[in-house]
Amino acid sequence: MSDPNLPEGTTPEPLLTTEEGTPEQLGLFGSESNAPIQPTRRSRSRQAAIQTEFDSQRLDSYKSLVAALRAKKADPQGIAIAIGTIYKAGFGKATTELYTYFNLTTNSRAALPEKVLKILIVYELAAQRRVDRHLLQSQAQTDINRELAQQCRIATTIMRRALYWAERAERLESTSLLAEPHADYPLNS
Amino acid sequence: MKSAAKGKTMKLAALKERTYQTWLIDYLIDDPETPVQTAATDLAFKSVVRDRFGDLRRKSTWAAAFASLMAKSMYNHFDERHFLIEHNFIEFPQEYGYNEYVPQILEQFLRLKDGMVYIVSGLQSVLRHGLYETTKPAVLNFVKLGYQVAKRLELEQAFSNAMAESLPLLTASAA
């Protein structure tokens, strides 16, 4: 992708090497407000709009998760431990399997079938709420971080179950989602 | 561990402890019951720092260890690139008093595989979705820092090109 404002074959100047010519002057930051841009309503006729909303939902989810962890007194290391636990035990490994199932490259989240992605988002939020419900008393920082990690392990169990249903929802559309997953299902551990 | 107020620098003891906690993250993710010691008492940790970064009596050793371990930790555990920029490169360093090490952390991060891609896509996401935690001047300063560090690594052309590719997106977001 090239800059349409530049003549063809022109190499753009490096950004921000001086005080002049900043992206701000180019109006690149949009609104003057620092408030997050609110997700817009999805237009079913535009795939880009769908992706934008899902992206926004995920960012909102992630923002809420980080805010919840910080509200529980997690420091940057604690947040790293909690999120690392989630991604390592759940989102990372299991979503990789999910993408593989749908023949997608990892992190091509917006390319997931819509209903699968919806389930994924719902359960990410469930995992987040599981952490958010956790109340802490005055403790040493390391205790707080370790406890958050344990809570996130529980949250990732929820996540594994979510991914099971995500797959079932795609493969067995007319089947009730209330049935239990098979005991030998790889994510059901 | 909130070792320093906003805008202040970490003392050596705090730097050691933060380095230790950063190193310990992978172990705590694997097993939350991993014994938590201190930078002074965990012999395995001290051995790693000594072998990889040098004399434990020098602050520069700990600064290098912290920057390297922090960059790797951020690379491994924050796959949401939007917040990699906002939280980990801008907000946390200011809040927890390690802003002075951000250039070193960023340099280490850019040396990692696809580190440049992570940084640039994070900046693109920040500009696409708006800011949650920080301010526009802070983001601008970070982009400036990114260019300076990339230049030090002789990656300034790649950095400029990558950011130039985001210009249409950023311009569109402002429309």
Interface residues (C-beta under 8 A of the other chain):
Chain A: M1 S2 D3 P4 N5 P12 E13 P14 L15 L16 T17 T22 P23 E24 L26 G27 L28 F29 G30 S31 N34 A35 P36 I37 D55 S56 R58 L59 Y62 K63 V66 D75 P76 Q77 I79 A80 I81 I83 G84 T85 Y87 K88 G92 N107 Q141 T142 N145 R146 E147 A149 Q150 R153
Chain B: M1 K2 R18 Q21 T22 L24 I25 D26 L28 I29 P32 E33 T34 V36 S73 M74 N76 H77 F78 D79 E80 H82 F83 H87 N88 F92 Y96 S125 L127 R128 H129 G130 L131 Y132 T134 T135 K136 V139 L140 V143 K144 Y147 E156 F159 S160 N161 M163 A164 E165 L167 P168 L170 T171 S173 A174
